[in-house]
């Protein structure tokens, strides 16, 4: 008996019980009506059905009323009581039954749309093995102190953010990045809470636990995003605020004028703006949830609506369309007779053909490396990497970085400059005809070039290329396919290099020779032309441009917490294909919101007109109303399906 | 202290008001905020007077099942 009462306290079970019993009574009553000619038994059964369902509604109406809140339940209760009083037993039973059936189905379906978030919450494991004082201890993951070592067996869920200190294994990161291929982890690799260790034993130094993990940040982001109201939702809520009181007044006024109690009660029944208020949230929750499942974090309903309207995508070339790992591909020596006489012997001894460069080429690389040693520029890194085999780079003096043009330094009193033709011109260094020809040839094949000068003379040319990502061409094609008007490639490269790469990738619009601050202007100009602009970048160099764009998309955000917190759209995986997917989900969601709002508005209008003109009665009104709510929810749930 | 409840069942945004009012009307509860879309309910309360189990019961009496969540 106690378990029965306990079960009855569980809203889900109670609702189920009430729906079934009142539904059964209605069916019985209808059956009785067919068999017997007397109406008494039939009516008793109908009233019983109305009371069973109605009592639950009335009790909730009462609780709300006690909290000074006029609820929909109250309106339905008044309508039901009224119907019973005037002898419309069938209407009373049907209205209450449909109302609780609707509530039951709505709760069931809506919990489906919230399921992605629940799935993320369930990822957090409940225990973890920590190494303390040389012993293995099983503790709650929240109790792990950052810096402690944690052990993860094959097949176990990783419970903390951290760095691998021992062992190697494949880790399934699909929950965080949406990538289905497991990632290989070895000593020094980062691991994230919520991912699954597959085949090896991993010892991990914890760097973040509990709320300070990427998983927790994602959950928080998804939640805030879902709760942040989209502009459409705000508009609808304002509308709904007035709708219910308006209907109540309309009901009273219509009774006073027509003296038709049934009309007045029917108006009360359709007074809940159900489908309307739920139309936007259900799409937003489903759309954001669906995106999160693919490792795409969208900041909120507003951004979702904006992302759905994108007409132009500006994309930074380096690190997004390309792999972001520039490597030296060609070295041309223009003055083979020059030798770096004063360089330390250790820096010279290792130069051999086995590193791919002959002696004069190596010489050019060495000079460049000496000048670039202090630079953080990606091109400088490529040069330094190529010169790595020569041993330690000797130190130069008087470094001078000229943004966007190159660097200059002095080594043993001799000036070395590495940079563009503009830099050479500024330093009054003549670029010979032969060098010009080489530059043209290299640029036309999509390579970035730098001139290397030694003691006021051009000594050589280094060509550097950043390989386009394998799927870059496919992604560009896909973006156009899903309806973007323009894809613009932004790059600091020179025009010829940029054009060559753009042609390889199928990009029509290229803006080259941009300094970081120019990118911001480009975005503004595109917006002035009336475009809704999305900008893709790594989130660090392009921060101003990302912020100025209508939608800023940061790629490969799994490791960078700032990108998760700030980007309008953060792609957890370093995968270009997620861009068209994110835009497609946004477009689908925006469309879904519009459909839902229309469904709701049309239903409300038809219901109102139908009631006023006497075509729709209580039970029918409730049926249409509840059906429209379900249609809206089910329509929203279509977004959850996996579509590419 | 602050407790976070999660309910999968919130089905009509009008229940936000209902739940918030019922919770703040409970002795020991200072503030309550219901996020309809995500189904999260944030409650600021004095655990001595109203513990988290009490909060779950209040929400249940309105017809919604909810659970206490760590974050």
Interface residues (C-beta under 8 A of the other chain):
Chain A: X9 X10 X11 X12 X15 X56 X60 X63 X64 X66 X67 X68 X69 X71 X72 X103 X106 X107 X110 X111 X114 X115 X117 X118 X121 X124 X142 X210 X211 X216 X219 X220 X222 X223 X226 X227 X237 X240 X272 X274 X277 X278 X281 X284 X285
Chain B: X6 X8 X9 X10 X11 X12 X13 X14 X17 X18 X21 X22 X25 X35 X36 X37 X38 X39 X40 X60 X61 X62 X63 X64 X65 X69 X70 X71
